[in-house]
Amino acid sequence: MDDDLLLVEDLLLVLLDDDGGHIHGEGMLYAILGGAVIVELAQRGLVRTDSGQTVEVVPGATPPADPLLRAAFDTIATKRRLVLTRIAEIGPSLREDVLDRLEERGLVARSRERVLGFIPVTRLRTLDSTHEDAVVARLRAVLVDGEQPDARTAALAALLWASDQLPALHARIPWTNDVASRALALQQGDWGASAVDVYVAGVLAATVSVSTAVAAAAASGTASS
């Protein structure tokens, strides 16, 4: 198991459908991954929130050595801004950046093909599931068996729940009332979470609500036309 993978890398591995080759939550992936990066910075004591809505670098904090975290840290260091704004700034490039890192580690592979001879598509597949299996096992222990979570697993479960992606993992983490209750409690910070962690999860939950409302409105408009 690669213990030095970032939270955002764990998250993308879990969201990658090993059979279908697609990523769950693709439509809001920028927010999910951007949120994970900010949560990791907060857990490392590098960023903080004062009002629960804005995020800033902790005075005197040493920039992280990891280039992906450093880029986010430098963005946040410019000035105090809303967490939602920072997610929108940090998130869009993360899909490809994280996939690059996972591919370099030999965990996933991308292949470029053409459908119908001319439509370019990129296929994703898992090459080595050892680390991913260990991450899922920790999630199951917390969400299914009710074990006490470490901060990293709690944050991962909270992000999956808040982004509405936990049900998509039902083949590996059974979707039950108990699992939903435990995940909701983690999203609400029932594990000693920082204010940043809780607010990021709230932003993701709000993003899901807005996306659902927009999709419903669009469907309603199509049906009535």
Phi, psi and omega in degrees: 000137180270096183288347183267007174292149178281162176304318182294329177288318175303316183298315181292323176300317181292324182283342181285121178285112185293335182269312184273345178075016177246171181251124177297142178076023184306323184295335179234027185298326180302321182287320180297312182288320177299319177297320180296322179294316180294321177298318179296318177299320179294318181293336177272002178076024185260335177228161182211169175234143179262312183260357184091352182241331179257155180230144179212162176287139176293127180306131179083000181294139177276126180304141181292151180284328181297128185297326180291314177293324180297319179298317178292317178302313181296324177296313181293330184291344184296318177187162177289128179216170180298143176304317180301320179295317180294322177299318180295331179279319186277324192292319191304327183271353190289328181306305183288323180298316181289319177299321176302315182294317180293326178291320178297328179279353181078021181269326178226165177223145175245135175232136182259125183229177176233130178265135183060020175086350184215347181269112182286133176224154176246122178265140178245141175211149179278132178262320182223112184263008184303309181293314180302317180299322179292321178296314180296323178298320177293320178298316179298318181300322181281310188277325182266314185269348177078021178289157178290129184275151164280167186300322183292313180293322178298317179295319179297314179297319180297318180293320178295319179291312184297328180272004177065029181256351182298319179299333180291345182262019189301335180294333182249332178233098185308135182270101182232170178298321180295318178297316180297319180294317179294319180294319178297319179298321179292321177299324182278002173093020182279055179197021180078028181292153175283165178299326179297313181303312183295319182290321177300316178299321178295321177298317180296318179298319178294322178297319177298316181298316179296315181298318179296318180295318180296315181296319179295319179295320180295318179295321179296318180295322179293320183292326184274347182276000000 
